[in-house]
Amino acid sequence: MNWPDEFVASAARQPRIPTLSLFTGAGGLDLGFHLAGFEVVASVEIEEKYCATLRANARPGALLSQEMIVHCADIRNFVESLDTESYIAAGVDCVIGGPPCQTFSAAGRRSGGVLGTSDERGQLFLSYCEVLDALRPRVFVFENVYGLPGANGGQPWREIVGAFTEIGYTLSFEVLDAADYGVPQHRERLILVGSRENEFVFPLPTHGPDSPSSAPFVSAGEAIADLQDPDEPYHNDLGGRYGHLLPLVPPGLNYSFFTAEMGYPEPVFAWRSKFHDLLYKVDPDGPSRTIKARPGKFTGPFHWNNRHFTTAEMKRLQTFPDDYELVGTTNKVVEQIGNSVPPRMAAVIATSVREQLFASASKASFPVRPQYFVSTFRQRQRERSRQFKEIAIREIRHRFGEEHVVAPPANGQRTKYRVATGLFDIETHSRRPRAEKSKESSVFKSVIERSSSHLSVTCNELPTEELPCTKLKLQIDGLEKYLVHTDTLSLDARLNGTTGIFHAWSLVEDALVSGSQFFTLIDIYGHYANRGDTVRVESLVESTNGNRIEQQVLTFFGSSDNCGGFHSLAKLARELGFSSTAMSNVIRIMRELRYDIRTHTTHPTIRPGKVICTYPFPLLSEKAQLQRALG
């Protein structure tokens, strides 16, 4: 991390400002404030591994103050035993930190909802307020996810602002992109500064087109240049379902390179079917996208040589100094980096706070924003998207040529027999299996017929003679947006029980994925939180034994119109003809069929009394876990 000499020198000449850090994490915010002339006298952090990192850097010769006391404690317990007099005697005049963000974050919304302040974690800002009310510091700096002001219609944000205002603080807040402040990473964070005296004015960006000097952004390649091996080969050994695709992704792009919207002739993914981090490869000539705390195997950012970044490289991208020690396993170190505020951005904010609200500097180290300043970083995001699409189009033309045409599949039909001893223990045969093979198994005969752009699937569970049965009819439209030469699919299935619906849908997936570049039905349909509703599904379930769950609930949630959004449990119970108490059993049965129905019980981030079914079909992959059993 390169700090301007005058920046460090200016901080060294000033008396240090005693500061208390709450929700400290690995200390990114603290480090920035420390380098800007603040003295973090104590930190409060609940996670022991994070506390180990803080202790490792709060010793003689390390980067944080060796006098800093690390409280490994729940903030609520810390507040209950707060030694107010000792902190006042220590002259604590600034409090910094931000509560956990899961209840307000985009990741929380994608997992099934945002409770905001209705969740215990969303109430932790009240402990923050209790500390402020007890110590009465002149200034506090609160950071959180950029989506906080808009979460749940803005109600949690109004509660937070009201609470800070009520105890006597004038507030200033902005959503900042870390890349605008010299960080080689686009990372948006909400920064709120509260003052008992003057109103704080945020500094202008130090980098990019909004900065006074128009200094170029710090690129990822520049930040880690001296850590690179010039002879390192390009890697192609990521493995797994999507690993072979990573080497094909141009730097700066992600999985969307393989979509029809980008012009890919044989699409592998539907548009917006995945989160934007999937297969995201960093362009070394610009800042990276946000580093994640818990990345998956195929979650970027990936190095342009088709590998994960090393922890040393990730520290640089987050602007941690090389000698800042992060304690724990590799996964824990990555988590700490991904959850941190970039120290470089924190230091710019801290310097402006010190000069405006404490030191009354005659000359600002960083010019402040004029009254009507409007950041252009959202506009720049759209411009980058346009540029990446142009890159994709050029690359696709280079690889496939101008007139690449995919030959249409031949019309005709094929018959298969599926023998299932469980949901995922399946054998497929071209001929009907012998009778003894069927005794302990379910056998499904499927006929798949293609006529131009339409697929017709007939599925019968054997034997079919005089047994109570479940009939399933499906109609799927809008497939041509993603599947070459296939637009619609219809299914007519006669099943010997509700469990057969899982296998009928599995046959639909086979019919759609076979002969395409797609891997799963979800890849085609799109992730429920991001999809553009191009592919539409309608289901009709009939049961000869009058099973209402089959007929009403499976038909209702078998429609794409009723999936991916929240319903009131009470209203839904009335519409489907069930009592409120019976709905718990209905949801349990649906989840046993692997329909991903979520409530507050299964996903605590969902508000009580709400329910969402993510897809109009069951989760067909054994790896797709239904996260929590219904109690």
C-alpha positions in Angstrom: 0.0 0.0 0.0 1.5 3.3 -1.1 0.7 6.3 1.1 1.6 9.8 0.0 4.6 11.0 2.0 2.8 14.3 2.9 -0.2 12.3 4.0 1.7 10.3 6.6 3.8 13.3 7.6 0.7 15.4 8.2 -0.8 12.7 10.5 2.4 12.4 12.4 2.5 16.1 13.2 -1.0 16.1 14.8 -1.9 15.0 18.4 -3.4 11.5 18.2 -7.2 11.3 18.8 -8.3 8.6 21.2 -10.8 6.3 19.4 -12.9 3.3 20.3 -13.6 0.7 17.6 -16.7 -1.4 17.5 -17.4 -4.4 15.3 -13.7 -4.2 14.4 -13.3 -7.3 12.2 -9.8 -7.7 11.0 -9.0 -4.0 11.5 -9.2 -2.5 8.0 -11.1 0.6 9.2 -8.9 0.9 12.3 -5.7 0.7 10.3 -6.8 3.5 8.1 -7.7 5.7 11.1 -4.5 4.8 12.8 -2.4 5.9 9.8 -4.4 9.1 9.7 -3.5 10.1 13.2 -6.1 8.4 15.4 -5.2 6.3 18.4 -7.5 3.2 18.6 -7.3 2.6 22.4 -9.7 -0.4 22.4 -11.5 -2.6 19.9 -14.6 -4.8 20.3 -14.9 -7.9 18.1 -16.9 -11.1 18.7 -14.9 -13.4 16.4 -11.9 -15.0 18.1 -9.8 -15.4 14.9 -10.4 -11.8 14.1 -9.3 -10.8 17.6 -6.1 -12.9 17.1 -5.4 -10.8 14.0 -5.9 -7.6 16.0 -3.6 -8.7 18.8 -1.0 -9.7 16.2 -0.9 -6.2 14.9 -1.2 -4.4 18.2 2.3 -5.1 19.5 5.7 -3.3 19.4 6.8 -2.8 15.8 3.4 -3.8 14.3 1.0 -1.5 12.5 -1.7 -0.8 15.2 -1.1 0.8 18.6 0.6 -1.5 21.0 -1.5 0.0 23.7 -4.8 -1.1 22.1 -7.0 -3.4 24.2 -8.8 -6.1 22.3 -12.2 -7.0 23.8 -13.3 -10.4 22.3 -16.9 -10.0 23.2 -20.5 -9.6 22.0 -21.2 -5.9 21.7 -24.2 -6.3 23.9 -22.2 -7.8 26.7 -19.6 -5.1 26.2 -22.2 -2.4 26.6 -23.6 -4.0 29.8 -20.2 -3.9 31.4 -19.0 -0.6 29.8 -16.6 1.2 32.0 -17.8 4.6 31.0 -15.5 6.6 33.3 -12.3 5.0 32.1 -13.1 5.7 28.4 -14.0 9.3 29.2 -10.8 9.6 31.2 -8.9 8.2 28.3 -10.3 11.1 26.2 -12.2 8.9 23.7 -13.6 11.4 21.3 -14.3 9.2 18.3 -16.1 5.9 17.8 -15.8 3.9 14.5 -17.2 0.7 13.1 -20.2 -0.8 11.4 -22.5 -3.6 12.6 -22.8 -6.9 10.7 -24.4 -6.3 7.3 -26.1 -9.6 6.5 -29.5 -8.4 7.4 -29.2 -5.5 4.8 -27.0 -6.9 2.2 -27.6 -8.0 -1.4 -26.4 -11.5 -0.4 -29.1 -11.5 2.2 -31.7 -10.5 -0.3 -30.6 -13.3 -2.7 -30.8 -15.9 0.1 -34.4 -15.2 0.6 -35.1 -11.8 2.1 -33.9 -9.1 4.3 -35.1 -8.7 7.9 -33.2 -5.5 8.5 -33.8 -4.2 12.0 -36.3 -7.0 12.7 -33.4 -9.4 13.0 -31.2 -9.4 16.1 -28.2 -8.6 14.0 -30.1 -5.6 12.5 -30.7 -4.3 16.1 -27.0 -4.1 17.0 -26.9 -0.5 15.9 -28.8 0.2 19.2 -25.7 -1.0 21.1 -23.7 1.4 19.0 -26.1 4.2 20.1 -25.8 3.1 23.7 -22.0 3.5 23.5 -22.3 6.9 21.9 -24.9 8.1 24.4 -22.6 7.0 27.3 -19.3 8.3 26.1 -20.6 11.4 24.1 -17.7 11.5 21.6 -17.5 14.4 19.3 -17.5 12.2 16.2 -18.5 8.7 15.1 -18.0 7.0 11.7 -20.4 4.2 10.8 -19.9 2.0 7.7 -22.2 -0.6 6.2 -23.4 -2.1 2.9 -24.4 0.3 0.1 -27.9 -1.1 0.0 -28.8 -0.2 3.6 -30.8 3.0 2.8 -33.0 1.1 0.4 -33.5 -2.2 2.3 -37.1 -3.0 3.2 -38.4 0.2 1.6 -36.0 2.4 3.7 -37.6 1.7 7.1 -34.5 0.2 8.8 -32.4 3.2 7.5 -35.0 5.6 8.9 -34.8 3.9 12.3 -31.0 4.1 12.3 -30.8 7.7 11.3 -33.5 8.6 13.8 -31.7 6.9 16.6 -28.4 8.7 15.9 -30.1 12.0 15.5 -32.0 11.6 18.7 -28.8 11.4 20.8 -27.5 14.6 19.3 -25.6 14.0 16.2 -25.6 15.9 12.9 -25.3 13.3 10.1 -23.6 13.2 6.7 -23.6 10.0 4.6 -22.5 8.9 1.1 -22.1 5.7 -0.8 -18.5 5.6 -1.9 -16.7 3.4 -4.4 -13.3 2.4 -3.0 -11.7 2.6 -6.4 -12.3 6.4 -6.3 -10.0 6.6 -3.3 -6.9 4.7 -4.6 -8.1 1.2 -4.0 -7.5 -1.3 -6.9 -11.0 -2.7 -6.4 -14.5 -1.4 -7.1 -16.1 -1.8 -3.6 -19.2 0.2 -2.6 -19.7 1.0 1.0 -22.1 3.4 2.9 -20.1 5.8 5.1 -22.0 7.8 7.7 -20.3 10.5 9.8 -22.0 11.9 12.9 -20.7 15.1 14.6 -21.9 17.0 17.6 -20.5 20.2 16.2 -19.9 20.9 12.5 -21.4 19.0 9.6 -18.9 16.8 7.8 -18.3 17.2 4.0 -17.0 14.2 2.2 -13.7 14.5 0.3 -13.6 14.4 -3.5 -12.3 11.2 -5.0 -8.6 11.0 -5.2 -8.6 8.9 -8.4 -10.7 8.7 -11.5 -12.6 11.2 -13.6 -14.3 12.7 -10.5 -11.0 13.6 -8.9 -9.5 17.1 -9.2 -6.4 15.7 -10.9 -8.2 13.0 -12.9 -5.5 10.6 -11.7 -6.0 7.1 -13.2 -7.5 4.4 -11.1 -5.0 2.0 -9.4 -5.3 -1.1 -11.5 -5.2 -4.7 -10.1 -2.2 -5.5 -12.3 -0.3 -2.5 -11.0 -1.1 -3.3 -7.3 0.3 -6.8 -7.5 2.9 -6.4 -10.2 5.9 -7.2 -8.0 4.2 -10.4 -6.7 3.9 -11.9 -10.2 6.0 -14.6 -11.8 6.7 -13.5 -15.4 7.0 -17.1 -16.4 3.7 -18.2 -14.9 1.7 -20.2 -17.4 -2.0 -19.8 -18.0 -3.9 -22.4 -15.9 -6.6 -24.7 -17.1 -6.9 -27.0 -14.1 -9.8 -25.5 -12.0 -11.8 -28.6 -12.7 -15.5 -29.2 -11.8 -18.6 -28.4 -13.7 -17.5 -24.9 -14.9 -13.7 -25.0 -14.6 -13.1 -25.6 -18.3 -15.0 -22.4 -19.1 -12.7 -20.1 -17.1 -9.8 -20.0 -19.7 -12.3 -18.9 -22.3 -13.5 -15.9 -20.4 -11.9 -12.6 -21.6 -10.4 -10.5 -18.7 -13.0 -8.3 -17.2 -16.0 -10.6 -18.1 -17.8 -13.3 -16.3 -20.2 -16.2 -17.0 -22.4 -13.8 -19.1 -19.8 -14.1 -21.9 -21.5 -17.4 -22.6 -25.0 -16.0 -23.0 -27.1 -15.3 -26.0 -27.3 -11.6 -25.0 -23.5 -11.4 -25.6 -23.9 -13.1 -28.9 -22.5 -16.5 -27.9 -23.8 -18.9 -30.6 -24.3 -21.9 -28.4 -25.2 -20.4 -25.0 -24.1 -22.1 -21.8 -26.1 -19.8 -19.4 -29.2 -17.8 -19.5 -28.9 -14.1 -19.1 -28.8 -13.2 -15.4 -29.1 -16.8 -14.4 -26.1 -16.6 -12.1 -24.5 -14.1 -9.7 -22.1 -11.7 -11.5 -19.1 -13.2 -9.6 -19.4 -16.6 -11.3 -16.3 -17.1 -13.5 -15.5 -13.4 -13.1 -11.9 -12.8 -14.3 -10.1 -9.6 -13.4 -8.9 -7.2 -16.1 -5.3 -6.4 -15.0 -5.6 -2.9 -16.5 -8.4 -1.8 -14.2 -9.6 -2.2 -10.6 -11.0 -5.6 -9.6 -14.6 -6.1 -8.6 -15.4 -6.7 -5.0 -13.4 -9.4 -3.2 -15.8 -11.8 -1.5 -15.5 -13.1 2.1 -16.7 -16.6 1.3 -16.1 -17.3 -2.4 -17.1 -20.7 -3.9 -15.0 -22.8 -6.3 -16.2 -20.9 -9.3 -16.7 -17.5 -7.6 -14.4 -14.7 -8.7 -12.5 -12.5 -8.8 -10.1 -14.8 -10.7 -6.6 -13.9 -11.7 -6.2 -13.2 -15.4 -4.0 -16.4 -15.5 -7.1 -18.4 -14.7 -6.5 -19.1 -11.0 -7.7 -17.8 -7.6 -5.7 -14.9 -6.2 -3.2 -15.7 -3.5 -3.9 -14.2 0.0 -0.9 -11.9 -0.5 -2.4 -10.6 -3.8 -5.8 -10.2 -2.1 -4.3 -8.1 0.7 -2.9 -5.8 -2.0 -6.2 -5.5 -3.7 -7.8 -4.6 -0.4 -4.8 -2.2 0.4 -3.6 -4.0 3.5 0.2 -3.5 3.9 2.2 -6.6 3.2 3.4 -6.8 6.8 -0.1 -6.7 8.3 -0.6 -10.1 9.8 -3.8 -12.0 9.2 -4.3 -15.0 11.5 -6.0 -18.3 10.7 -6.5 -20.8 7.9 -6.5 -19.7 4.3 -10.3 -19.6 4.3 -10.4 -17.6 7.4 -7.8 -15.1 6.1 -9.8 -14.7 2.9 -12.9 -14.1 5.0 -11.1 -11.4 7.0 -9.9 -9.7 3.8 -13.3 -9.9 2.1 -15.1 -8.5 5.2 -12.8 -5.5 5.7 -13.0 -1.9 4.8 -10.1 -1.0 2.5 -7.5 0.8 4.7 -6.6 3.2 1.9 -10.1 4.5 1.6 -10.6 4.5 5.4 -7.5 6.7 5.7 -8.7 9.3 3.3 -12.0 9.5 5.2 -10.2 9.6 8.5 -7.9 12.4 7.4 -10.9 14.5 6.3 -12.6 13.8 9.6 -9.6 14.8 11.5 -9.0 18.0 9.6 -12.6 19.1 9.5 -13.9 18.1 12.9 -10.8 18.0 15.1 -7.8 20.0 13.8 -9.4 22.8 11.7 -6.6 22.4 9.2 -5.8 25.5 7.1 -5.3 23.4 4.0 -7.2 20.2 3.4 -5.1 17.2 2.4 -8.0 16.1 0.2 -10.4 18.7 -1.3 -14.0 18.4 -0.2 -17.0 17.9 -2.5 -18.7 21.1 -3.7 -22.3 21.5 -2.7 -23.8 20.1 -5.9 -21.3 17.4 -6.6 -22.7 14.2 -8.0 -20.6 11.1 -8.3 -20.4 9.5 -11.8 -19.6 6.0 -10.6 -23.0 4.6 -11.5 -22.7 6.0 -14.9 -19.2 4.5 -15.2 -20.6 1.1 -14.2 -23.0 1.3 -17.2 -20.1 2.4 -19.4 -18.0 -0.6 -18.3 -20.9 -2.9 -19.1 -21.1 -1.5 -22.6 -17.3 -1.9 -23.1 -17.4 -5.5 -21.8 -20.2 -6.3 -24.3 -18.1 -4.9 -27.1 -15.1 -7.0 -26.0 -17.4 -10.1 -25.9 -18.7 -9.5 -29.4 -15.2 -9.1 -30.8 -13.9 -12.2 -29.1 -16.9 -14.3 -30.2 -16.5 -13.1 -33.8 -12.8 -14.0 -33.6 -13.5 -17.5 -32.3 -16.6 -18.4 -34.3 -16.5 -16.2 -37.3 -19.2 -13.8 -38.6 -21.6 -16.4 -39.9 -21.5 -19.2 -37.3 -24.7 -21.2 -37.6 -25.8 -24.0 -35.3 -27.5 -26.8 -37.3 -31.0 -27.5 -36.1 -31.6 -30.9 -34.4 -33.5 -33.5 -36.4 -37.2 -34.0 -35.8 -38.2 -37.4 -34.3 -38.6 -39.2 -31.0 -36.7 -41.3 -28.6 -37.9 -43.5 -25.8 -36.1 -44.1 -22.4 -36.8 -46.1 -19.3 -35.7 -44.7 -15.9 -35.3 -47.0 -13.0 -35.2 -45.1 -9.7 -34.6 -46.5 -6.2 -34.4 -43.0 -4.8 -34.4 -39.4 -6.0 -30.8 -39.6 -7.1 -30.2 -43.3 -7.5 -31.1 -43.7 -11.1 -30.4 -46.0 -14.0 -31.4 -45.2 -17.6 -32.2 -47.9 -20.2 -33.2 -47.9 -23.8 -35.5 -50.9 -23.3 -38.0 -51.7 -20.6 -36.1 -53.4 -17.7 -36.9 -56.9 -16.6 -39.6 -57.4 -14.0 -37.2 -58.3 -11.2 -35.4 -55.1 -11.7 -38.6 -53.2 -11.0 -39.6 -54.8 -7.8 -37.9 -52.4 -5.4 -37.8 -49.5 -7.8 -39.9 -47.0 -9.6 -39.9 -47.3 -13.4 -40.7 -44.4 -15.7 -41.2 -44.7 -19.4 -40.5 -41.4 -21.2 -41.0 -40.5 -24.9 -39.4 -37.3 -26.1 -40.5 -36.0 -29.5 -39.2 -33.0 -31.3 -41.2 -31.2 -33.9 -39.4 -28.1 -35.2 -38.8 -25.8 -32.1 -41.2 -27.8 -29.8 -40.4 -30.6 -27.5 -43.2 -32.9 -26.3 -42.5 -35.2 -23.3 -44.7 -38.1 -22.3 -43.9 -39.8 -19.0 -45.7 -42.8 -17.5 -44.8 -44.4 -14.3 -45.2 -48.2 -14.6 -47.3 -50.1 -14.0 -50.3 -48.0 -14.8 -53.2 -50.4 -14.3 -55.9 -49.2 -12.0 -53.6 -47.5 -9.5 -54.4 -44.1 -7.9 -52.4 -41.7 -9.9 -51.1 -38.1 -10.1 -51.4 -36.4 -13.4 -48.9 -33.6 -14.2 -49.2 -31.3 -17.3 -46.5 -28.7 -18.0 -46.2 -25.9 -20.5 -42.8 -24.1 -20.8 -42.5 -21.1 -23.1 -39.8 -18.6 -24.0 -36.9 -21.1 -24.3 -35.7 -19.8 -27.6 -34.1 -16.8 -25.9 -31.5 -19.2 -24.6 -31.8 -22.6 -26.3 -30.9 -22.7 -30.0 -33.8 -24.1 -32.0 -36.0 -24.9 -29.0 -38.8 -22.5 -27.9 -41.5 -24.5 -26.1 -41.9 -27.8 -24.2 -45.0 -29.6 -23.1 -45.1 -32.5 -20.6 -47.9 -35.0 -20.0 -47.2 -37.3 -17.1 -49.1 -40.1 -15.4 -47.5 -40.9 -12.1 -48.2 -43.4 -9.3 -47.5 -40.9 -6.5 -46.4 -37.4 -5.7 -42.7 -38.4 -5.6 -42.9 -39.1 -9.4 -43.2 -35.3 -10.0 -39.5 -35.0 -9.1 -38.6 -37.6 -11.7 -40.9 -36.0 -14.3 -39.1 -32.7 -13.9 -35.8 -34.5 -14.0 -36.8 -35.9 -17.4 -37.8 -32.4 -18.5 -34.3 -31.2 -17.5 -32.7 -34.0 -19.5 -34.8 -33.2 -22.6 -33.8 -29.5 -22.5 -30.1 -29.9 -21.5 -29.5 -32.8 -23.9 -28.1 -31.4 -27.1 -27.4 -28.0 -25.7 -24.5 -26.4 -23.9 -26.5 -25.9 -20.7 -25.8 -27.9 -17.5 -29.0 -27.6 -15.5 -32.6 -26.4 -15.7 -31.8 -23.5 -13.4 -29.1 -22.4 -15.8 -31.8 -22.1 -18.5 -34.6 -20.7 -16.2 -32.3 -18.2 -14.4 -31.7 -17.6 -10.8 -34.9 -16.6 -9.1 -33.6 -13.3 -7.7 -32.1 -12.1 -11.0 -34.1 -13.7 -13.8 -35.8 -11.6 -16.5 -39.0 -13.8 -16.6 -38.3 -14.8 -20.2 -38.9 -18.5 -19.6 -42.4 -19.1 -18.3 -43.8 -22.2 -16.7 -47.4 -23.3 -16.1 -48.3 -26.5 -14.2 -51.5 -28.4 -13.7 -51.6 -31.2 -11.2 -54.6 -33.6 -10.8 -54.9 -36.3 -8.2 -57.4 -39.1 -8.5 -57.2 -39.6 -4.7 -58.2 -36.0 -4.0 -54.8 -35.0 -2.6 -55.2 -31.2 -2.1 -51.5 -30.5 -1.6 -50.9 -32.1 -5.0 -53.8 -30.4 -6.8 -53.7 -26.9 -5.3 -50.3 -26.2 -3.9 -48.2 -27.9 -6.6 -50.4 -26.3 -9.3 -50.0 -22.8 -7.6 -46.2 -23.0 -7.1 -45.8 -24.8 -10.4 -46.4 -21.4 -12.1 -43.5 -19.1 -12.6 -45.9 -16.2 -11.9 -46.1 -17.4 -8.3 -42.4 -18.1 -7.7 -39.5 -15.9 -6.9 -41.5 -13.4 -4.9 -42.9 -13.2 -1.3 -46.4 -14.2 -0.3 -48.3 -13.6 3.0 -48.6 -17.0 4.7 -52.0 -16.1 6.0 -53.4 -14.9 2.7 -51.9 -17.9 0.9 -53.5 -20.3 3.3 -56.9 -18.7 2.6 -56.4 -18.8 -1.2 -55.3 -22.5 -1.1 -58.0 -23.5 1.3 -55.8 -24.5 4.3 -55.8 -23.4 7.9 -52.8 -21.4 9.1 -51.6 -24.2 11.3 -51.9 -26.7 8.4 -49.5 -24.6 6.2 -46.5 -25.7 8.2 -47.3 -29.3 7.2 -47.9 -28.2 3.6 -44.5 -26.5 3.4 -42.8 -29.5 5.0 -44.3 -31.9 2.4 -43.3 -29.5 -0.4 -39.7 -29.4 0.9 -39.6 -33.2 1.1 -40.4 -33.1 -2.6 -37.4 -30.7 -2.9 -39.4 -27.6 -3.7 -37.4 -24.8 -2.3 -40.1 -23.1 -0.2 -38.6 -20.8 2.4 -40.0 -19.2 5.6 -38.7 -17.5 8.6 -38.1 -21.0 10.1 -36.0 -22.3 7.3 -34.3 -18.9 6.5 -34.2 -16.5 9.5 -33.6 -13.5 7.2 -37.1 -13.9 5.9 -39.7 -11.8 7.8 -42.1 -13.9 10.0 -45.4 -14.5 8.2 -43.8 -14.5 4.7 -43.2 -17.4 2.3 -41.3 -17.7 -1.0 -41.0 -20.6 -3.4 -37.9 -19.9 -5.4 -38.6 -22.0 -8.5 -41.7 -23.6 -10.1 -39.9 -27.0 -10.1 -38.0 -29.0 -7.5 -34.3 -28.7 -6.9 -33.0 -31.5 -9.1 -29.3 -31.6 -8.1 -28.2 -33.7 -5.1 -25.7 -30.9 -4.4 -28.5 -28.3 -4.1 -29.2 -28.5 -0.4 -32.4 -27.4 1.2 -30.6 -25.4 3.9 -32.6 -26.2 6.9 -35.3 -28.7 7.8 -38.6 -27.2 8.8 -39.1 -27.4 12.6 
